[in-house]
Amino acid sequence: MSTAEWDKLTEEQLRVNGSLKWTAHEHAIGAWVAEMDYPIAPPIRQALRDYAESELFGYPPPALDAQLAAATSDYYGRHFGWSPEPECVAPIADVLAGLGAVLDIFLDPQAAVVVPTPAYMPFLTYPALKNRRIIQVPMLRDGSGWQMNLPGIREALRNGGGLVLLCNPHNPIGKVYTRQELQSLSEVVEEQGARVFSDEIHSSLIFEGTHRLYASLSLETAAHTITATSATKAFNMPGLKCAQLVFSAPADLDLWRDKGFFIGHGASTPGKLATIAAYTSGDPWRRQVLGYLRDNRDLLAGLLDEHLSWVTWLPPEGTYLGWLDASALGHGERTAEFFLNQARVALVEGAQCGEGSAGFVRMNFALPRPILVEAVKRMGQAASKAGGL
Ligand SMILES: Cc1ncc(COP(=O)(O)O)c(C=O)c1O
């Protein structure tokens, strides 16, 4: 299917397809959870067809893990110039399972988790379920965009923080950190003897800038980082349950071998096969998607100007998420709720992304283009009706 066909996908069809994004809110356009609406890459579909015809329904064999690790290493080498030793790549069910593992196995039991906000929502809830104190550090916003609040992070690490949750590119703001920014963060982390959980799940969805894997930056970042990544975001298959932890510190790998078995057990065989297909043969499709998403992002900029000119945003450099400041509407922590009820567009509530985020919404623009147009129009109409904005 060419990208021109993606424009023809209808709301009705997408609801019949049955994704979470399109079925959780029955009558609304699904622009919230991070799923894309486009048909999966042909090599992945083929790998799953072949799997359905196989007899490989028992536990995944070690040879499959070895293939997955080699494919991961090769993919990150080709795209980002960092090829971890395959033996340092461990399959897990999903990135959040990886975060759970890091909190359970690798972090001092008393250490708090430091989260730059706005943050990917589960970063603010999942550690708390594991009885971890969370220290939010709101990012700074200046004329050139969002900046890490390094003095704030230093302070948080001094006050009991042991682990910084880095999201690169950063969901929900779409920022791709520069080498210098990552370097400056690493200096603070080193100074405080802390660790970094580097969530690189969106690393294959970059429009501008050069993405750098945080662990690959220096010997220091390699030593204090555990990287979590996955093909599931860029290749749109999070239901298949396969992500990867990459250990760049030898002691971490030893600890994982000792304690990681049951966590690694959560990754599925079809997920592993699909991930191998994505990493080895998925690039032509991924490039198509990136082009389509970039055009959607640019279209969204124009649509916002036309229908929601009072909304401000910085077009994302990566991810397919727009972080829209709709605080002028005056609905604070209920801004997405307003758009859901009044415009029938389902977005993520900014307030769920942490301190300083009330009045924002996160919009997933990985929609068929005519549906993106309809969503923004409806939002504009609802806002005009409500308050003359
Ligand atoms: C930054 C980030 N990390 C993790 C996840 C969740 O990934 P998984 O389904 O592999 O747990 C998402 C999903 O959108 C995400 O955006």
The ligand as a MOL file (V3000), in Angstrom:
LIG
                    3D

  0  0  0     0  0            999 V3000
M  V30 BEGIN CTAB
M  V30 COUNTS 16 16 0 0 0
M  V30 BEGIN ATOM
M  V30 1 C 8.8840 7.2060 25.7300 0
M  V30 2 C 8.1250 5.9230 25.8080 0
M  V30 3 N 8.6150 4.9280 26.5550 0
M  V30 4 C 7.9630 3.7620 26.6660 0
M  V30 5 C 6.7690 3.5510 26.0070 0
M  V30 6 C 6.0480 2.2640 26.1950 0
M  V30 7 O 6.6840 1.2850 25.5070 0
M  V30 8 P 6.3600 -0.2140 25.7780 0
M  V30 9 O 5.0200 -0.4860 25.1630 0
M  V30 10 O 7.4780 -0.9250 25.0810 0
M  V30 11 O 6.3840 -0.3980 27.2480 0
M  V30 12 C 6.2340 4.5440 25.2000 0
M  V30 13 C 4.9710 4.3410 24.5100 0
M  V30 14 O 4.4190 5.2120 23.9100 0
M  V30 15 C 6.9340 5.7670 25.0990 0
M  V30 16 O 6.4790 6.7690 24.3410 0
M  V30 END ATOM
M  V30 BEGIN BOND
M  V30 1 1 1 2
M  V30 2 1 2 3
M  V30 3 2 2 15
M  V30 4 2 3 4
M  V30 5 1 4 5
M  V30 6 1 5 6
M  V30 7 2 5 12
M  V30 8 1 6 7
M  V30 9 1 7 8
M  V30 10 2 8 9
M  V30 11 1 8 10
M  V30 12 1 8 11
M  V30 13 1 12 13
M  V30 14 1 12 15
M  V30 15 2 13 14
M  V30 16 1 15 16
M  V30 END BOND
M  V30 END CTAB
M  END
